[in-house]
């Protein structure tokens, strides 16, 4: 079941990084890969929120390494 947790975390991080790209550059990576309109027009406030979600995704990358450290300490 740990593989499912890691997969879910990876997908959340990828989604958050996509929102960071939308917030900062108004560019949608997922739409660029799978087709669609890559430029998104957004209000300044929504771009701020997208950027905050993206920064949280960057922070969540550290969870991959913290979980391993906790498991090693328990043994």
DRENBA-57452 format. One record per atom (N, C-alpha, C, CB): residue number from 1; residue in one letter; atom name; x, y, z negated. Coordinates in steps of 0.05 Angstrom, whole numbers, plus 32768, in hexadecimal, padded with zeros to 4 digits. Glycine has a CB too. Layout:
REM residues N
SITE,seq,type,atom,u,v,w
SITE,NUM,A,CA,X,Y,Z
...
This chain:
REM residues 75
SITE,seq,type,atom,u,v,w
SITE,1,X,N,8010,7FE8,8000
SITE,1,X,CA,8000,8000,8000
SITE,1,X,C,8011,8019,8000
SITE,1,X,CB,7FEE,8000,7FE8
SITE,2,X,N,802B,8016,7FF8
SITE,2,X,CA,803C,802E,7FF8
SITE,2,X,C,803F,8039,8014
SITE,2,X,CB,8057,8027,7FEC
SITE,3,X,N,8040,8028,8029
SITE,3,X,CA,8043,8031,8044
SITE,3,X,C,802B,8043,804C
SITE,3,X,CB,8045,801A,8058
SITE,4,X,N,8013,803D,8041
SITE,4,X,CA,7FFC,804E,8047
SITE,4,X,C,7FFF,8069,803B
SITE,4,X,CB,7FE2,8040,803E
SITE,5,X,N,8009,806A,8022
SITE,5,X,CA,800E,8084,8015
SITE,5,X,C,8022,8094,8024
SITE,5,X,CB,8018,807F,7FF8
SITE,6,X,N,8037,8088,802E
SITE,6,X,CA,804C,8096,803D
SITE,6,X,C,8041,80A0,8058
SITE,6,X,CB,8064,8084,8041
SITE,7,X,N,8031,808F,8065
SITE,7,X,CA,8025,8097,807E
SITE,7,X,C,8012,80AF,807A
SITE,7,X,CB,8016,8080,808A
SITE,8,X,N,8002,80AE,8065
SITE,8,X,CA,7FF0,80C4,8060
SITE,8,X,C,7FFF,80DE,8059
SITE,8,X,CB,7FDD,80BD,8048
SITE,9,X,N,8014,80DB,804A
SITE,9,X,CA,8025,80F3,8044
SITE,9,X,C,8032,80FE,805D
SITE,9,X,CB,803A,80EC,802F
SITE,10,X,N,803C,80ED,806E
SITE,10,X,CA,8048,80F6,8087
SITE,10,X,C,8034,8105,8098
SITE,10,X,CB,8054,80DF,8096
SITE,11,X,N,801B,80FA,809A
SITE,11,X,CA,8007,8108,80AA
SITE,11,X,C,7FFF,8123,809F
SITE,11,X,CB,7FEE,80F6,80AD
SITE,12,X,N,7FFD,8124,8084
SITE,12,X,CA,7FF7,813D,8077
SITE,12,X,C,800D,8152,807D
SITE,12,X,CB,7FF3,8139,8059
SITE,13,X,N,8026,8149,807B
SITE,13,X,CA,803C,815C,8080
SITE,13,X,C,803C,8165,809D
SITE,13,X,CB,8057,814E,807A
SITE,14,X,N,8037,8153,80B0
SITE,14,X,CA,8036,815A,80CC
SITE,14,X,C,801F,816E,80D1
SITE,14,X,CB,8032,8141,80DE
SITE,15,X,N,8008,8169,80C5
SITE,15,X,CA,7FF2,817C,80C8
SITE,15,X,C,7FF8,8197,80BC
SITE,15,X,CB,7FD9,8171,80BB
SITE,16,X,N,8005,8197,80A5
SITE,16,X,CA,800C,81B1,8098
SITE,16,X,C,8020,81C0,80A9
SITE,16,X,CB,8016,81AC,807C
SITE,17,X,N,8033,81B2,80B4
SITE,17,X,CA,8047,81BF,80C5
SITE,17,X,C,803A,81CB,80DE
SITE,17,X,CB,805E,81AC,80CC
SITE,18,X,N,8026,81BD,80E9
SITE,18,X,CA,8018,81C8,8100
SITE,18,X,C,8009,81E1,80F8
SITE,18,X,CB,8004,81B3,810A
SITE,19,X,N,7FFD,81E2,80E0
SITE,19,X,CA,7FF0,81FA,80D7
SITE,19,X,C,8004,8211,80D3
SITE,19,X,CB,7FE0,81F5,80BD
SITE,20,X,N,801C,820A,80CA
SITE,20,X,CA,8031,821E,80C7
SITE,20,X,C,8037,822B,80E2
SITE,20,X,CB,804A,8212,80BA
SITE,21,X,N,803A,821A,80F6
SITE,21,X,CA,803E,8224,8111
SITE,21,X,C,8027,8236,811B
SITE,21,X,CB,8043,820D,8125
SITE,22,X,N,800F,822E,8114
SITE,22,X,CA,7FF8,823F,811C
SITE,22,X,C,7FF8,8259,810D
SITE,22,X,CB,7FDD,822F,8116
SITE,23,X,N,7FFF,8258,80F3
SITE,23,X,CA,7FFF,8270,80E3
SITE,23,X,C,8014,8283,80EA
SITE,23,X,CB,8002,8269,80C6
SITE,24,X,N,802C,8279,80F0
SITE,24,X,CA,8043,828B,80F6
SITE,24,X,C,8044,8293,8113
SITE,24,X,CB,805D,827E,80ED
SITE,25,X,N,8040,8280,8125
SITE,25,X,CA,8045,8285,8141
SITE,25,X,C,802B,8284,8152
SITE,25,X,CB,8058,8272,814C
SITE,26,X,N,8014,827E,8145
SITE,26,X,CA,7FFB,827A,8153
SITE,26,X,C,7FFD,8265,816A
SITE,26,X,CB,7FF1,8295,8160
SITE,27,X,N,800C,8250,8164
SITE,27,X,CA,8012,823B,8177
SITE,27,X,C,800B,8220,816B
SITE,27,X,CB,802F,823B,8181
SITE,28,X,N,7FFB,8210,8178
SITE,28,X,CA,7FF1,81F6,816E
SITE,28,X,C,8000,81DF,817B
SITE,28,X,CB,7FD2,81F3,8173
SITE,29,X,N,8011,81D2,816B
SITE,29,X,CA,8022,81BC,8174
SITE,29,X,C,8011,81A4,817D
SITE,29,X,CB,8035,81B4,815F
SITE,30,X,N,7FFD,819D,816E
SITE,30,X,CA,7FEC,8186,8175
SITE,30,X,C,7FDE,818B,818F
SITE,30,X,CB,7FD7,8182,815E
SITE,31,X,N,7FD4,81A3,8194
SITE,31,X,CA,7FC8,81A9,81AE
SITE,31,X,C,7FDC,81A8,81C4
SITE,31,X,CB,7FBA,81C4,81AD
SITE,32,X,N,7FF5,81B0,81BF
SITE,32,X,CA,800A,81AF,81D3
SITE,32,X,C,8010,8192,81DA
SITE,32,X,CB,8023,81BD,81C9
SITE,33,X,N,8010,8180,81C7
SITE,33,X,CA,8017,8164,81CC
SITE,33,X,C,8000,8156,81DA
SITE,33,X,CB,801E,8156,81B2
SITE,34,X,N,7FE8,8159,81D0
SITE,34,X,CA,7FD1,814A,81DA
SITE,34,X,C,7FBE,8159,81ED
SITE,34,X,CB,7FC1,8140,81C2
SITE,35,X,N,7FC5,8171,81F3
SITE,35,X,CA,7FB5,8180,8206
SITE,35,X,C,7FA2,8193,81F8
SITE,35,X,CB,7FA5,816D,8218
SITE,36,X,N,7F9D,81A9,8204
SITE,36,X,CA,7F8C,81BD,81F8
SITE,36,X,C,7F98,81D8,81F8
SITE,36,X,CB,7F84,81B5,81DC
SITE,37,X,N,7F8B,81EB,81ED
SITE,37,X,CA,7F94,8207,81EB
SITE,37,X,C,7FA8,8209,81D4
SITE,37,X,CB,7F7C,821A,81E7
SITE,38,X,N,7FC1,820E,81DB
SITE,38,X,CA,7FD6,820F,81C7
SITE,38,X,C,7FD7,8229,81B7
SITE,38,X,CB,7FF1,820A,81D3
SITE,39,X,N,7FCC,823F,81C2
SITE,39,X,CA,7FCC,8258,81B4
SITE,39,X,C,7FB2,825C,81A6
SITE,39,X,CB,7FD1,8270,81C8
SITE,40,X,N,7FB4,8263,818C
SITE,40,X,CA,7F9C,8267,817C
SITE,40,X,C,7F9B,8284,8172
SITE,40,X,CB,7F9B,8253,8164
SITE,41,X,N,7F86,8291,8178
SITE,41,X,CA,7F82,82AC,816E
SITE,41,X,C,7F75,82AA,8152
SITE,41,X,CB,7F71,82BD,8181
SITE,42,X,N,7F81,82B6,813E
SITE,42,X,CA,7F78,82B5,8123
SITE,42,X,C,7F7A,82D0,8116
SITE,42,X,CB,7F87,82A0,8113
SITE,43,X,N,7F6B,82D4,8101
SITE,43,X,CA,7F6D,82EC,80F1
SITE,43,X,C,7F87,82EB,80E0
SITE,43,X,CB,7F55,82F0,80DE
SITE,44,X,N,7F90,8301,80D7
SITE,44,X,CA,7FA8,8302,80C7
SITE,44,X,C,7FA5,82F2,80AD
SITE,44,X,CB,7FAF,831F,80C0
SITE,45,X,N,7F8D,82F2,80A1
SITE,45,X,CA,7F89,82E3,8088
SITE,45,X,C,7F8A,82C5,808D
SITE,45,X,CB,7F6E,82EB,807B
SITE,46,X,N,7F7D,82BC,80A3
SITE,46,X,CA,7F7E,82A0,80A9
SITE,46,X,C,7F9A,8297,80B0
SITE,46,X,CB,7F6A,8299,80C0
SITE,47,X,N,7FAA,82A7,80BD
SITE,47,X,CA,7FC5,82A0,80C3
SITE,47,X,C,7FD6,829F,80A9
SITE,47,X,CB,7FD2,82B5,80D6
SITE,48,X,N,7FCF,82B0,8096
SITE,48,X,CA,7FDD,82AE,807C
SITE,48,X,C,7FD6,8294,806E
SITE,48,X,CB,7FD4,82C6,806A
SITE,49,X,N,7FBD,828C,806E
SITE,49,X,CA,7FB5,8272,8062
SITE,49,X,C,7FC2,825B,8070
SITE,49,X,CB,7F96,826F,8063
SITE,50,X,N,7FC2,825B,808B
SITE,50,X,CA,7FD0,8246,809A
SITE,50,X,C,7FED,8244,8092
SITE,50,X,CB,7FCD,824B,80B8
SITE,51,X,N,7FFA,825B,808F
SITE,51,X,CA,8016,825B,8088
SITE,51,X,C,801B,8250,806C
SITE,51,X,CB,8021,8278,8089
SITE,52,X,N,8009,8256,8059
SITE,52,X,CA,800C,824B,803E
SITE,52,X,C,8009,822D,803F
SITE,52,X,CB,7FF6,8258,802B
SITE,53,X,N,7FF5,8223,804E
SITE,53,X,CA,7FF2,8206,8050
SITE,53,X,C,800B,81F9,805D
SITE,53,X,CB,7FD9,81FF,8062
SITE,54,X,N,8016,8206,8071
SITE,54,X,CA,802F,81FC,807D
SITE,54,X,C,8046,81FB,806A
SITE,54,X,CB,8036,820D,8095
SITE,55,X,N,8049,8210,805A
SITE,55,X,CA,805E,8210,8046
SITE,55,X,C,805B,81FA,8031
SITE,55,X,CB,8060,822C,8038
SITE,56,X,N,8042,81F5,802A
SITE,56,X,CA,803C,81DE,8018
SITE,56,X,C,8044,81C4,8025
SITE,56,X,CB,801E,81DE,8010
SITE,57,X,N,8041,81C2,803F
SITE,57,X,CA,804A,81AA,804E
SITE,57,X,C,8068,81A7,804D
SITE,57,X,CB,8040,81AB,806A
SITE,58,X,N,8076,81BD,8050
SITE,58,X,CA,8093,81BC,804D
SITE,58,X,C,809B,81B2,8031
SITE,58,X,CB,80A0,81D7,8053
SITE,59,X,N,808E,81BC,801D
SITE,59,X,CA,8093,81B4,8002
SITE,59,X,C,808D,8196,7FFE
SITE,59,X,CB,8083,81C5,7FEE
SITE,60,X,N,8078,818C,800B
SITE,60,X,CA,8070,8170,8008
SITE,60,X,C,8084,815D,8013
SITE,60,X,CB,8055,816C,8015
SITE,61,X,N,8096,8166,8024
SITE,61,X,CA,80AB,8154,802E
SITE,61,X,C,80BC,8149,8017
SITE,61,X,CB,80BD,8163,8043
SITE,62,X,N,80BF,8159,8003
SITE,62,X,CA,80CF,8150,7FEC
SITE,62,X,C,80C2,8139,7FDD
SITE,62,X,CB,80D4,8167,7FD9
SITE,63,X,N,80A8,8135,7FE0
SITE,63,X,CA,809A,811F,7FD3
SITE,63,X,C,80A5,8104,7FDC
SITE,63,X,CB,807C,8121,7FD7
SITE,64,X,N,80AE,8102,7FF5
SITE,64,X,CA,80B9,80E9,7FFE
SITE,64,X,C,80D1,80E0,7FED
SITE,64,X,CB,80C2,80EB,801C
SITE,65,X,N,80E1,80F3,7FE4
SITE,65,X,CA,80F9,80ED,7FD5
SITE,65,X,C,80F4,80EC,7FB7
SITE,65,X,CB,810E,8102,7FDB
SITE,66,X,N,80E1,80FB,7FAD
SITE,66,X,CA,80DC,80FA,7F90
SITE,66,X,C,80D0,80E0,7F88
SITE,66,X,CB,80C9,8111,7F89
SITE,67,X,N,80BE,80D4,7F98
SITE,67,X,CA,80B2,80BB,7F92
SITE,67,X,C,80C7,80A5,7F90
SITE,67,X,CB,809D,80B3,7FA7
SITE,68,X,N,80DA,80A5,7FA1
SITE,68,X,CA,80F0,8091,7FA0
SITE,68,X,C,8100,8095,7F87
SITE,68,X,CB,8101,8094,7FB9
SITE,69,X,N,8105,80AD,7F7F
SITE,69,X,CA,8115,80B2,7F67
SITE,69,X,C,8106,80A8,7F4E
SITE,69,X,CB,811C,80D0,7F64
SITE,70,X,N,80EC,80AC,7F4D
SITE,70,X,CA,80DC,80A2,7F37
SITE,70,X,C,80DC,8084,7F35
SITE,70,X,CB,80BF,80AC,7F38
SITE,71,X,N,80DB,8077,7F4C
SITE,71,X,CA,80DB,8059,7F4C
SITE,71,X,C,80F6,804F,7F43
SITE,71,X,CB,80D5,804F,7F68
SITE,72,X,N,810C,805B,7F4B
SITE,72,X,CA,8127,8053,7F42
SITE,72,X,C,812A,8057,7F24
SITE,72,X,CB,813C,8062,7F51
SITE,73,X,N,811F,806C,7F19
SITE,73,X,CA,8122,8071,7EFC
SITE,73,X,C,8112,805D,7EEB
SITE,73,X,CB,8119,808D,7EF5
SITE,74,X,N,80FC,8052,7EF5
SITE,74,X,CA,80EC,803F,7EE6
SITE,74,X,C,80F9,8024,7EE5
SITE,74,X,CB,80D1,803C,7EF3
SITE,75,X,N,810B,801D,7EF7
SITE,75,X,CA,8117,8003,7EF7
SITE,75,X,C,812E,8000,7EE3
SITE,75,X,CB,8122,7FFC,7F12
